[in-house]
Amino acid sequence: MFLHPMSWPNGKKCAASVTFDIDADSLVRVGRPKDADLRLQPISMGRYGPTVAVPRILETYRRLELTQTFFMPGWVMEEYPDTVEAILKDGHEIGHHSWAHEDPMEHSDEVEAELFERALDTHIKMTGHKPRGYRAPVYSITPAIVNRLIEHDFLYDSSMMADDLPYEVVTNSGSLIEIPPHWGTDDWPPFAHMGELDYIMPVRGPSDGIKAFIEEFDAMYEAGGFWMPVLHPFLTGRLARWRELERHIERIVEQGDVWLTSMENIAEHAKSTGSRLRQENLDTGSTPATPLTP
Ligand SMILES: [Zn+2]
């Protein structure tokens, strides 16, 4: 059960968005800036995303007549213009995902503001409009970024984890819809292995890894909730993994009672529910009454 249940349009039982973050080779370039050009293995692994996996994913979406959401760093958009074009041609949404996947905690907010604006300019130049949604690199969102999103009229963020369902984040500057991810539906833990980023994990088998996402779906379906895997083309877009997830998406489509749509539509719907939406006030709620100083 949910403390603040949501109902979905047209009597659908549950809602879902399959989201992909196309980080490509920005990860190793930011993680190993001194010699990334020499590291062809992680660079090629990242490049596999936009060049091989995204066309495969788009083909599935075309076949099933789905419109979904991709998040892209501005630098990746500039490096892979054909990918941007293919995604837009099929009517999908592209959200803001930083300039080049720099962790906002690793530099000042002045630098972050500049990188944020640079990516925003790329979105406007390549898509013709401002993005409506944002997801922070490694979910590393700060209070300053939340206020920046509000100032730029973003509809939603998808980086914070305070609920199962979309909620409203409020600050003294205004508010935005939060569509919460969580690590149980992120494909880094089961599928990523990147020594260059000190991320060394046992890679799970395709059905084993995807099964965990499906269990998350089953619980959301039963409770009338919202399921949102956070995937990366270079990980889940690999042949066998995508085949597993594709079968699950086919089942959902066939079932007919799941609203499988873009994040923008989910956020618009959440916003339209107005006062019934749960609110989380960052300005009053994030500061403990007793500071946690040693
Ligand atoms: Zn990312």
Boltz pocket constraint, residues with backbone or C-beta under 6 A from the ligand:
constraints:
  - pocket:
      binder: B
      contacts: [[A, 21], [A, 22], [A, 23], [A, 97], [A, 101], [A, 136], [A, 137], [A, 138]]
      max_distance: 6.0
